[in-house]
Amino acid sequence: MSSGKVVTPLDCDEVRWFHGETNDQETKWLPFSGRDSLKIEIVYRKIHSIELDKSIQSINDDALTHHLQFVATSSFLGITAEDDEKVYVLNGQYSVNFDRMELESLYWKDDTKQIRRGTWFLKAVEPVKGSLSEEIERHHLERFGGGKAGKASTKLTVGNYEITWKSVTDVYLVKYLDSNILNILLPNPSQPLTRGYKERADWNDYFEISHLVFVTHGIGHRKKKNLIIESTNELRNQFELTMTENYAKEKSRPLFVPIEWRSSFLSDHALDEIRVDDDGKVREIFHQYAADVMFYQSSFYRTEIVHALVSQLNHKYKLFKTSNPRFTGPVSILAHSLGSIICFDILTHYSPLSFHDNYILHSIDEFLKRENISNEERKELTSMKSDREKLMDRTVLNKLIKKDQQLDFEVKNFFAVGSPIALFINLRGEFSTNFHSKTANFERIFNIFHKKDPVAYRIEPFFDRKFKYVGSYPLNQTVGVPYELGNIYLMSKFKEIYEKKIEHKEEELESKKYTKEWNDLLLEKIDFKDIKEWEGVNLDDERVKLNLIEKLGDWTLAGRALGSKLGLAHRIDFEYDTESILERFTSHIAYWDNPIFSLFLANVIYGKPNK
């Protein structure tokens, strides 16, 4: 480094390592945490026989001890203790390949990131590419190292680059084009260079993993196994921005791990063989998207899909625990579209046998209604119905579910995103009483959707029909406020109906029907004689009633009518809208990089923002 005007080699903590995040063919270089950067630099210097500065020796010992402990627990990855050039970074998600100057994912074969050793920088933050940076540093040390440097200037040419030193600290870089004419017409201005990163790497600069979140995809991933990686990266990057803006003091982060189940599904060859060979776009869309839903509706292929997803989840969990043996935090699942239905079935131990039994029971009930059946037939069918009902008990059905269809870990939060879960449950003839049974493997479910998402359905009215009067909880309102049931949101749907202009006859009829249902609920739950404000009010005049409800404040009347809990311990349905015209058309796939959605996840995981 330079002490006064004395130039010496850069210390380990002055060198910073970066990883490249590519988006729209543009690579943005992000610095590793201080601890990751020092770990990489220590092993890099060992490989290249570069002496460590004395201040880093204790950190070196600590780093190697930590590293060898990790390697010793990772034998199933093919890593041995002799493989001491391996460095694991970004919370154990990637290992460093120094030969290729890349990060290689432990979770995905095709997931790589470029890395760069930063010694010289443009604009003080953008690292100059490796080979050029090495040449600049070598020349700098040869010209100015080891003694007091004067104002003597020097120049270096490397390929199309020209680096000029006006003094030891006044250094500039110019990149020339291949054509002299272009260099004259399009001159490239010189850019100042800075030696050493603006912040020294700190061994205590790192994030602990607070929460493990598995992210799984829905339809549309046929032959696109890297798509969920890209989506998870978008989610991870947006979440980091959310944390920086709203949880600046938080020293931990959740780890988002993508789960891809579609490529493990082995039945595509049959679909390709029977497909009509044409270039129709409609057929291609059906082939790419709708076929997955039909496959999952088949009892035969459903087993294969469930096995593929469960095996991926269990494998990734085992991999994570191996690289993070001291992790004791919660595990959650974030599942999109069809993926949410598959995960829900896995978490609730759903079996198609229950669907079949429901159908049999319904058929028996219908047959028993007949008058012309014999006593013997009635007795046999009644006995058969009783046996079926006993068999349908969930504790019995769970014993029929194979081990390879069950998770090896418990789930805290289940985030269903853009999900048609309620639709599928309705189609199966299921009921809310067994929607979230005591045997379900999750503590809480969040049904999150964009208001314009055509695939998403509400879940709360499935539990309690009174929720048809209650709007989904608006995510736009969740910044710094609790997301439990709040009276202020109870009447949102009811209020919306009367504030909306009625333009069509059908809407007017629907509104009147809705109003009558609401009146019946009020009359059933509330003794109006106890409320002085209701004296002389015409109960048939809904607009007058609405005005009176507003005057009561905090929708107290609605709270009395609907009940404080409405049969649920927590809210389930959470929606958000957007002013973006584009997002209204892409609502089903617009969750990953949405800041409202990201902030809601952070609220659930960390609570009230601490900014």
Helices and strands as residue ranges (DSSP letters): E 2-3, E 6-7, E 16-23, E 26-31, H 34-47, G 54-56, H 57-72, G 75-77, E 88-89, E 94-97, E 102-105, E 112-118, E 120-122, E 126-127, H 130-144, E 154-158, E 161-165, E 171-175, H 180-185, E 191-195, E 208-216, H 227-246, E 252-259, G 262-264, H 268-274, H 281-285, I 286-290, H 291-297, H 299-323, E 331-336, H 338-347, H 352-368, H 375-391, H 394-399, G 403-405, E 413-417, H 421-427, G 432-434, E 444-450, H 460-463, G 465-469, E 473-474, G 475-477, H 487-490, H 492-499, H 505-525, G 528-530, G 532-534, H 542-552, H 556-562, E 573-576, H 581-585, G 587-589, H 595-606
